[in-house]
Amino acid sequence: MSDLIRLSAAELGERLAAREVTSVEATRAHLDRIAAVDGAVHAFLHVDAERALDTAAEIDRRRHIGEELGPLAGVPIAIKDVLVTKGMPTTSGSRILEGWVPPYDATPVRKVRDAGMVPLGKTNMDEFAMGSSTEHSAYGATHNPWDLDRIPGGSGGGSAASVAAFEAPLALGSDTGGSIRQPAHVTGTVGVKPTYGGVSRYGSIALASSLDQIGPVSRTVLDSALLHDVIAGFDPHDATSIPDPWPSMAEAVRRADVSGLRIGVVKELDSDGFQAGVRQRFHEALELLEQHGAEIVEVSAPNFEYSIAAYYLILPAEASSNLAKFDSVRFGLRVTPEGGGTVEQVMSATREAGFGPEVKRRIILGTYALSAGYYDAYYGSAQKVRTLVQRDFDAAFAKVDVLATPTAPTTAFKLGEKLDDPLAMYLNDVATIPANLAGVPGISVPAGLAPEDGLPVGIQFLAPAREDARLYNVGGALEALLLDRWGGPILAQAPDLSTHELMATEEGVV
Amino acid sequence: MSEISAEQVAHLANLARIALTDEEIDHLTAELGQIMQAVEKVSEVATPDVPPTSHPIPLHTPLRVDEVGDVLTVDEALEGAPEHDGSRFVVSAILGEEQ
């Protein structure tokens, strides 16, 4: 059975189509894996085994009667808890939504269901997607499958860990400042933030509306592309949804040709501020692409260094407004102060009890940045930086087809290491934030293991808005070249968690 | 500009409707000061000649036809509420005794 969980989504889809395996068998194999390892990894906040098996059985039935099904029909998928799911609890990692069962499906969830995929459950995340480590989840941190004492990245650490630990071949994530790409980097997996507006956010619990984007999480570039093709496209329910049609991302992966491709290395993000092993694997990947016909060009993006500062004004400002909806009236927690109180007092008591420290920090920060008298100096200035970052991208993309950077400054750090230092935590997103500010798409692909600590390192590619296919082309090409060099996927080198658990249990007995 | 007082944080908490404890206010006052100092960096390049960008992809706001679509039923809209009377959300008093 363990063979089934090691397959890519594309391979599993082919086996299902060839009727060599049923969706019920594939789903059961993943549920068994979750039962075996998720006690240690904690990637999931909720697993719906019964409904998953029912859905799988229905797909098997439809296949049996000869219905035409898509390439991912019958393939299991994990869903980040930021997306609302009809009939399945949705918390966004927060106590304030504990036990809430939404009355509708987010558009990406509906599309995944329409494609015949099998939702296994909801994955852990930093509360309302605020964080880079999942340590801000109200339900406890997720552990990195490569080293259970380390962070799986954030905010989508649960989605990344679930695919890295072979609990699901695919997952959905959300990326506001790197929440898909940074977890991919630290877990040796693939993650894509599509162009802003490329995937509907209807039913995605909003963090910062001008930055949020939903995207795929997987172990291979092709799998992300196949999922991207399922979830992308115009949605009248999302006013920021781009109406134009999209080319097939899966075709772009299969093309995988970098000859003549101009790749720009962002000078400002190739500095001493990055861990030596992260930079080493980054440059080795670029050399490999160069050997196969790509042209490597140094480019400058002088305003990127202001990105984090702008982001930590824009995000809290928008979040403080978005999170006003958690008011104890329509859904979620209600806490009434002793002896009762006005609706305002109930609201304040509810939000005090229901929000964690990072959420409170950002709401207060955002309320401050939007205050009369400070608006121009803070939020207004941050929006100007946004223009400057966009201009940097425009200038760079006039010279090159894609940009490349290390995805994050370091490999996975220890759980707890940066929890008491918000500014240090924020620096994790230095390379990923510019894409969100400009709305351009980005991918993180495994580039190897850092020699000094043996932990995964990702390389990030960025493309102009609407040119997501370029990322899949270059990502797919690099992945194929690296697989040749390594003799197999990077995750084959990850610890076998079931053995780890078994040993821990045995040691406990002794 | 980054000097933030505990009174200010308490005022912000009131605006944001979060009943922070005194301990939380003290903690946040120190942290916000540090964070604001870091983010003030934006003013170095945000000169008057730079136009602001609110939204990364320029889009015009589309208007749909004004017809009732596939929307939640009253029961569905109420099912997650902490308290309701079958057709409306129920909340406690809007005004306190002194208001």
Interface residues (C-beta under 8 A of the other chain):
Chain A: W100 V101 P102 P103 Y104 T195 Y196 G197 S210 L211 P236 A239 T240 I242 P243 N303 Y306 I308 A309 A310 Y312 L313 S320 A324 D327 S328 V329 R330 F331 G332 L333 R334 T336 P337 G340 G341 T342 V343 E344 Q345 V346 M347 S348 A349 R351 E352 F355 P357 K360 R361 I363 I364 L365 T367 Y368 S371 Y374 A377 Y378 G380 S381 A382 Q383 K384 V385 R386 T387 L388 Q390 P422 L423 N436 L437 A438 G439 V440 A465
Chain B: M1 I4 Q8 V9 L12 A13 N14 L15 A16 R17 I18 A19 L20 T21 E24 L28 E31 L32 Q34 I35 M36 A38 V39 E40 K41 V42 S43 E44 V45 A46 T47 V50 P51 P52 T53 S54 H55 P56 I57 L59 T61 P62 R64 L72 E76 A77 E79 G80 A81 P82 E83 F89 V91 S92 A93 I94 L95 G96 Q99
